[in-house]
Amino acid sequence: MNAKRRRRPKRDGGEFRREIDFSSWMPRTSIGEKVKSGEIKTMNEFMKLSAPIKEVEIVDKLLPMMGEEVIDVGRVQRVTDSGRRMRFRVVVGVGNRNGYVGVGVAKGKEAGPTIRKAIERAKLNVVEIKRGCGSWECGCGSPHTVPFRVTGKVGSVSVTLSPAPRGTDLVSGEIARKILALAGISDVWVHTEGHTRTAINFSGAVLDALANTKRMKVKDSDVKSLNIILGEEAKKEETEEPGKEGIEVELKTEKEQTKEEPKAEEKEPNAVPKPEKKEEQVKSTPEEKVEAPKKEEKPEKEEEKKAEKTEEPKKEEVKEESKEPKKEEEKEIDQGKKD
């Protein structure tokens, strides 16, 4: 391998995550050159070419979030003239937990280099699978299980995967559970036959069953009803309907306008520079202080004077009226005396 790899100290669920520098990668195939130049951007486009994967960097470039998990580590021996020769045999599974999975086997004298060799071979054996909601008991519409029943066989081991409703989990042995989890399947029933203790045959049969999901032809009506997807699940932003996006944008703009309007009204008085306001206040304050009390006092005084004037003649009229009857009474009394 020409690309440089750097391991991170963190482990996520038993998987190493690596940062790869592709500047030093020198492609040895025409497809590798297309991947490096950016002509092939996704693994789905690469799979449509029906070409074998010859370089590990192709998978690292198109599927950067690939995880690895060691399925089995065993020791094998070979008898020679000089004695027995002990070697390690490692079975490793890789996958992005979103529709792509692979299994690789390698042998070597040391465990570490053998594991890395098995990881590279597993990446060269990556397959694309179909997922959906194939259980008649579920109908949730999310791609959490296999879309239909499939069977795979390697050696004496045959594996049958049946769709399961959401929440069932992976009903299988440890080896099959690891591979199915790397493929992105969360609910399935597994039925096995044969000698499943052999990790190589068991893991190969599970991979063969998953690959058979892509080989089966499905009607368009079934694809919609079972929500069958091939490879990676599309992002929610891309699957949203354009009408809904337009409505959401309109609602956002209306909300932003309603929020901005009161702010603009509040900022308008503050937008005037402060020194100008002070000058206006300074100019207006002395005039207001002098004129305001005069304007307010004059009408009050005039009203009081008018009220006093109107009250005075009323009092005089009352007095005059009270005097006149008294004079008339006195005159009548005087006349009576004279008579």
Phi, psi and omega in degrees: 000136181266331182288140179276140180241147177225120181279141173271151180288340184277148175238135181241099179063039178079016183237137175274138173249133187237148171256124186246133177263110183271001180294329181269004181281124177250101183299140180255356179231162180293324179292323177298322177295321178294322179293317181292322180286341179102004177294322175255115188257334183234161179289332179296320177296321180294320182293332179292339179284346180054041179250145179289153177274115182256345182231135181292329182297335177298315179292319179297326182283316185275333179233078185289339183262035179287136176249156181236150177209130180281122182271318183204140174233118180231166180244130178240156181224153181228133182268123178239181179296327181274354181133198180271138178247117183267136178220162177262142172237122187239136174245123184233142174246143177232154179180158178259008181059027181207046172105358179230133184209152179207157180229138180223150180233139179212156177232148179189170181284327181244152187287316185299303178299329180291322178296316179296323178294321178293325178296317179297319180292325178295323179292329177287343180255021182295137177236156178258133185238163174258143176228160180185197178240079188270357182279134178287345180275349188254277182075024180285334177092354180268146182281078184251353182215184177285147183287338181201173182284132181226156181227140176226151183216135173219121182065231179269355185264127172238136184236133177242125178255124180245140179298142180232150179291163182296134181097356180287328184076183183271103181269087185197180175284176185294318183295312180294326181296320180296315182292318180294323178294320177294333179280344180098018178260130184250342181221124179192151172255132184243128175242126185240154173219146179104194184269088185281356178288341175280109187297325183295311182292320181295312180294324178292324179292321178295317178296322179294321178295319178293322179293331179291342176297330180277334183283336182280134178277140183230142178291156179295323179296321178289327178298320180286317183291323181266356180054053182278130177237150180249120179078222185288148177283135181293151179289154183293327181296323182284331184275349181293146180287145182295327179298317180294322179298317179298318179297317180296321179295318179297316179298319179296317181295321178297317179296320180295321179296316179297326178285326183282330183300306179298327178295319181295320179295323179290326184280339183302309179296326181285343182292335180290135180299143186294319182300324179297320179299317181297319179298317179297320179295319180297320180290321187278333185296314181294322180294319181294321181294324181280313188280325186301312180296324180297312182297324182282326183284321184302306181298326180294315181294317180298319179295320179296317180296317179299318180297322179293318180297319180292330180285323183297310179298328178297319179295319180296318179298320180296318180296316181296319179296323180288331180285319184299314178297327179296317179297319180296319179297320180295320179296317180297320179296318179298318180296321179296324178292318180297318180294000000 
